[in-house]
Amino acid sequence: MPNALAEVSDRIPAPIGGRDGEPREAGPAVGTGPARRLIEDGLSRLDKRAAEGGVEARAARTLIETVPKAADREAAAVRLGLVPGAEEDASALYALAFEADATGATGEAVLILGLLAGSAWGEVEGCLGLSVIACRLRLFAEAQVLAERCLQAEARHPRALSVAGICALERGDMAGAQSYLAAAARLARANPELRQDLQAAQRALLLMHLSS
């Protein structure tokens, strides 16, 4: 069975928007000091939820313990500090994580996504980005848990369905993978902004067909 992950999620696809689907009006830049505290507070909340038995928080913590290097915390704070209006704006922070990951700074992306995952206002977005990175790193148990958290949201995102599909494929659950990936394609097809997600799901389905 080919590993469809390499085709599906080389990088986090385009940002998904905030809770209301629209970014907030830009404010002043956060600043490095407040950005550092924002990251640490988010990770502390994540630690607390993990200690209380939160499976998504535990999965997120696995990535935070695995991916970032020591220098990434300060680099993430500097990157976040330059962004106007990023505080409590899930769309802006997800976009920032995407930018970091796309330039190879995946450790910084994981920290920013961890901040989101530990928040009350961006948990789903944080889990979504982390699920893609976990899947790319072949941490499939963590990717599945994080994707499932996203699929509990009122509006399911096709990217989470694609991650769940790849995890099912890796488990040898062909029927489950087919179901997840077909659902991802259906959802993405309805939104032109999710063209990359549609292509990813269709590519994985094609790989499954060719390998059967």
C-alpha positions in Angstrom: 0.0 0.0 0.0 1.6 3.3 -1.0 1.9 6.0 1.6 -0.6 8.6 0.4 0.5 11.0 3.1 3.5 12.1 1.0 1.0 13.3 -1.7 -1.7 14.6 0.6 0.1 16.8 3.1 3.6 18.0 2.3 2.6 21.3 3.9 -0.4 22.7 5.8 -2.8 23.9 3.1 -4.3 27.4 3.0 -5.7 28.9 6.2 -9.3 28.0 7.1 -10.5 31.3 8.6 -11.4 32.1 12.2 -14.4 31.0 14.2 -16.7 33.3 12.1 -14.8 32.6 8.9 -13.5 36.2 8.6 -10.3 37.7 10.1 -10.7 40.5 12.6 -9.7 44.0 11.8 -6.0 44.4 12.2 -4.8 46.1 15.4 -1.3 47.0 16.6 1.5 44.4 16.4 1.5 42.1 19.5 5.1 42.6 20.4 7.7 40.0 21.4 7.1 40.1 25.1 3.3 39.7 25.0 3.7 37.1 22.2 6.0 35.1 24.4 3.5 35.2 27.2 0.7 34.3 24.8 2.5 31.2 23.7 3.5 30.1 27.2 0.0 30.7 28.5 -1.5 28.6 25.7 0.9 25.8 26.2 0.3 25.9 30.0 -3.5 25.5 29.4 -2.6 22.6 27.1 -0.5 21.0 29.8 -3.4 21.3 32.3 -5.9 19.7 29.9 -3.5 16.9 29.2 -3.0 16.3 32.9 -6.8 16.1 33.3 -7.0 13.4 30.7 -7.7 15.3 27.5 -6.6 13.0 24.7 -6.3 15.9 22.2 -4.1 17.9 24.5 -1.9 14.8 25.1 -1.6 14.3 21.3 -0.7 18.0 20.9 1.9 17.8 23.7 3.5 14.9 21.9 4.2 17.1 18.9 5.4 20.0 21.0 7.8 17.6 22.7 8.9 16.1 19.4 9.2 18.9 16.9 10.4 22.3 18.2 14.0 22.9 19.1 15.0 25.2 21.9 15.5 28.2 19.7 12.0 27.8 18.1 10.2 29.3 21.2 11.9 32.6 20.8 11.7 32.6 17.0 7.9 31.8 17.3 7.5 34.7 19.7 9.3 37.1 17.3 7.2 35.9 14.4 4.0 36.3 16.3 5.0 39.6 17.8 5.2 41.2 14.3 1.6 40.3 13.4 -1.0 43.0 13.9 -4.2 41.9 15.6 -3.2 38.3 16.1 -4.2 37.9 19.7 -7.3 35.7 20.0 -7.7 35.6 16.2 -7.7 32.0 15.1 -7.5 32.9 11.4 -4.5 35.1 11.8 -2.6 32.6 13.9 -3.4 29.7 11.7 -2.2 31.7 8.7 1.0 32.5 10.6 1.5 28.8 11.4 1.0 28.0 7.7 3.6 30.6 6.7 6.1 29.2 9.2 5.6 25.6 8.1 5.8 26.6 4.4 9.2 28.2 5.0 10.5 25.1 6.8 10.1 26.5 10.3 7.8 23.6 11.4 8.9 23.9 15.0 7.6 27.5 15.1 4.4 26.4 13.4 3.8 23.6 16.0 4.2 26.1 18.9 1.8 28.6 17.3 -0.7 25.8 16.7 -0.2 24.5 20.2 -1.1 28.0 21.5 -4.3 27.7 19.4 -5.1 24.2 20.5 -4.7 25.3 24.2 -7.1 28.2 23.7 -10.9 28.4 24.1 -11.3 30.3 20.9 -9.0 28.4 18.5 -8.8 24.8 19.7 -10.3 23.3 16.5 -7.9 25.3 14.2 -4.9 24.3 16.3 -5.9 20.7 16.3 -6.4 20.8 12.6 -2.9 22.1 11.8 -1.3 19.8 14.3 -3.1 16.8 12.8 -1.6 17.5 9.4 1.9 17.8 10.8 1.4 14.7 12.9 0.3 12.8 9.9 3.3 14.1 7.9 5.6 12.8 10.6 3.9 9.5 10.6 2.6 10.0 14.2 -0.7 8.4 13.1 -2.2 7.8 16.5 -1.8 11.5 17.4 -3.0 12.6 14.0 -6.1 10.5 14.3 -7.0 11.9 17.8 -6.4 15.5 16.6 -8.5 15.0 13.5 -11.3 13.4 15.4 -11.5 16.5 17.6 -11.9 18.7 14.5 -14.6 16.4 13.2 -16.6 16.9 16.4 -17.0 20.6 15.5 -20.2 21.8 14.0 -18.6 22.5 10.6 -16.4 19.6 9.7 -13.3 20.6 7.7 -12.3 18.4 4.7 -8.7 18.6 5.7 -9.5 16.8 9.0 -11.4 14.2 7.0 -8.4 13.7 4.7 -6.1 13.2 7.7 -8.6 10.7 9.3 -8.7 8.9 5.9 -4.9 8.6 5.7 -4.8 7.3 9.3 -7.4 4.7 8.4 -5.4 3.8 5.3 -2.3 3.2 7.4 -4.3 1.0 9.7 -5.4 -1.1 6.7 -9.0 0.1 7.0 -9.7 0.5 3.3 -13.5 1.1 3.7 -12.9 3.7 6.4 -10.3 5.5 4.4 -12.6 5.5 1.3 -15.4 6.9 3.4 -13.4 9.7 5.0 -11.7 10.7 1.8 -14.9 10.7 -0.3 -16.5 12.9 2.4 -13.5 15.3 2.3 -13.9 15.6 -1.5 -17.6 16.3 -1.3 -17.2 19.0 1.3 -14.2 20.6 -0.5 -16.0 20.6 -3.9 -18.6 22.9 -2.5 -16.1 25.6 -1.6 -13.8 27.0 -4.3 -11.4 28.3 -1.6 -10.7 24.6 -0.6 -9.4 23.6 -4.0 -6.2 22.3 -2.4 -8.1 20.1 -0.1 -10.3 18.8 -2.9 -7.1 17.9 -4.9 -5.5 16.2 -1.9 -8.5 14.0 -1.2 -9.0 13.1 -4.9 -5.2 12.3 -5.2 -5.4 10.0 -2.2 -8.5 8.3 -3.6 -6.8 7.8 -6.9 -3.7 6.3 -5.2 -6.0 3.9 -3.3 -7.7 2.9 -6.6 -4.4 2.4 -8.4 -3.0 0.2 -5.5 -6.0 -2.0 -5.2 
